[in-house]
């Protein structure tokens, strides 16, 4: 749960920048983003109405993923973003799409206004030692080609990268060692890393300078996903390392958000907006 001290200032009626004697200035997040996979069913049914609802809640950044966005009119989506004051710094693009139609992926990302392409998932056939090692050169090549196109690249984790350890070495460590740290950045899904047994603070310290973004979703005591603030992850403690980590974006996500979805992402937004650390 969020500690009351993490919300200091939100409920004390303090003016902006006001401090009590001996009280250090608390930091807060800037723009808060939403991974659209969280509300994929709403987005697939009516993308414009959904983006309007997201902006009304207060989100100022979005990350495309799920909801069939890859097959939509990207120019229309960009016009809608611009009208609503929404930026899309990054987009999730599957491995097979990058492998099979790289140019189309670049055009899509640029049309949506993204600066970074995220590899979001690796399917089962890549999760063996041989399969993973065969994919690493392609991941490096994607990053090199994206840089030439004026885009960045990052890898998004789930839990299997940490728990799958062929030959005693995790897939995540193989990724870190087998890719160029200057080109292959990291989008750390905090929930999945913690779910896999990782110490979030230790992981962030180890990867400092290579972190592009966080996926922010909370965990209940039983390990299930929930809205930020409704679980047990201490995000204030994690975000105190922001200066060290170099993280640029914070995307709310809940793979299992309950219908009608908007209340869940509203809870997460308000929690993060009020969070002080």
C-alpha positions, -999 to 999 in steps of 0.1 A, spaced: 0 0 0 11 36 -5 25 50 27 8 81 41 42 99 41 43 93 3 12 114 -1 27 143 20 14 176 7 -16 161 -10 -37 162 21 -20 189 42 -33 218 22 3 229 15 8 253 -14 30 244 -43 66 243 -31 56 250 6 77 232 32 74 227 69 106 234 89 132 207 84 111 190 57 128 182 24 112 191 -9 94 160 -22 96 149 -58 66 140 -80 61 125 -114 57 147 -144 37 134 -173 19 101 -165 13 77 -193 -10 48 -201 -2 16 -220 -33 12 -241 -32 -26 -238 -49 -20 -205 -80 -8 -222 -76 -27 -255 -112 -37 -258 -125 -1 -255 -98 11 -279 -105 -16 -305 -142 -6 -304 -138 32 -306 -102 45 -306 -112 82 -308 -137 81 -279 -113 60 -259 -84 85 -263 -108 113 -254 -116 95 -222 -80 89 -214 -71 126 -219 -101 136 -198 -88 115 -168 -55 136 -171 -31 113 -189 -7 132 -211 12 103 -226 1 70 -242 19 39 -254 4 20 -282 0 -18 -277 -30 -41 -283 -64 -31 -295 -55 -36 -331 -38 -2 -334 -13 -15 -360 -42 -19 -385 -58 14 -378 -55 48 -396 -23 61 -379 -27 96 -394 -62 98 -378 -48 86 -345 -21 112 -346 -46 140 -354 -67 128 -324 -36 128 -301 -26 163 -312 -62 176 -306 -62 161 -272 -27 171 -262 -16 134 -260 19 123 -269 29 88 -278 66 85 -270 68 48 -277 49 20 -295 50 -18 -289 59 -37 -321 61 -76 -321 93 -94 -331 77 -109 -362 66 -75 -374 101 -61 -371 115 -91 -387 91 -92 -416 81 -56 -424 106 -33 -408 99 -3 -430 62 -4 -423 70 -4 -385 92 26 -388 66 45 -408 39 36 -382 60 47 -353 69 80 -368 34 88 -379 22 83 -343 49 106 -331 70 79 -313 107 83 -306 112 47 -295 100 12 -306 95 -14 -279 98 -51 -284 71 -62 -260 71 -100 -259 90 -131 -271 69 -162 -278 76 -197 -267 98 -208 -296 123 -181 -286 125 -191 -249 150 -219 -252 188 -213 -251 191 -219 -288 160 -199 -297 170 -169 -275 206 -169 -287 194 -169 -323 171 -139 -317 198 -117 -300 216 -108 -333 182 -97 -348 174 -76 -317 208 -59 -321 201 -54 -358 166 -39 -351 182 -14 -327 209 -4 -352 184 0 -381 161 20 -359 189 43 -349 196 50 -386 159 58 -390 160 82 -361 143 60 -336 153 44 -303 147 8 -293 139 -9 -260 130 -44 -247 100 -49 -224 102 -78 -199 77 -102 -184 86 -127 -157 100 -155 -179 131 -136 -188 142 -138 -151 129 -172 -142 140 -191 -174 176 -199 -168 190 -223 -195 225 -234 -185 221 -214 -153 220 -180 -170 187 -162 -172 173 -150 -205 174 -115 -192 211 -117 -184 217 -131 -218 199 -102 -233 219 -77 -213 252 -93 -222 243 -101 -258 230 -67 -269 246 -32 -273 237 -12 -242 240 20 -261 213 9 -286 191 -17 -267 174 1 -238 150 -14 -213 114 -9 -205 111 -24 -171 77 -39 -162 80 -34 -124 51 -58 -116 66 -87 -137 101 -82 -124 89 -83 -88 66 -112 -96 97 -131 -108 114 -125 -75 136 -96 -84 145 -69 -59 132 -38 -79 157 -14 -63 187 -37 -69 176 -43 -105 173 -5 -111 207 2 -96 222 -26 -118 206 -13 -150 209 25 -143 214 45 -174 199 18 -196 163 23 -185 139 40 -209 106 35 -192 86 17 -165 54 -1 -167 36 7 -135 10 -18 -121 4 -29 -86 2 -64 -70 -21 -77 -44 -9 -99 -15 -18 -129 -36 3 -117 -65 -26 -107 -88 -26 -74 -107 -45 -44 -95 -47 -7 -100 -18 14 -87 -24 22 -50 -47 -9 -45 -18 -32 -39 14 -36 -19 42 -23 -42 60 6 -27 63 28 -57 75 58 -37 107 39 -27 112 28 -64 107 63 -77 133 77 -53 158 62 -76 146 80 -107 176 103 -108 199 73 -108 179 52 -132 175 77 -160 139 66 -166 120 89 -189 84 76 -190 60 60 -166 32 40 -182 3 27 -161 -7 -8 -172 -30 -35 -159 -32 -65 -181 -62 -77 -161 -81 -45 -155 -118 -52 -148 -145 -38 -171 -155 -11 -175 -118 -3 -173 -119 35 -170 -124 34 -132 -92 12 -129 -70 36 -149 -85 66 -130 -75 51 -97 -39 45 -110 -37 80 -124 -49 97 -93 -26 76 -71 5 85 -92 -5 122 -95 -7 125 -57 24 104 -50 54 122 -34 88 106 -30 
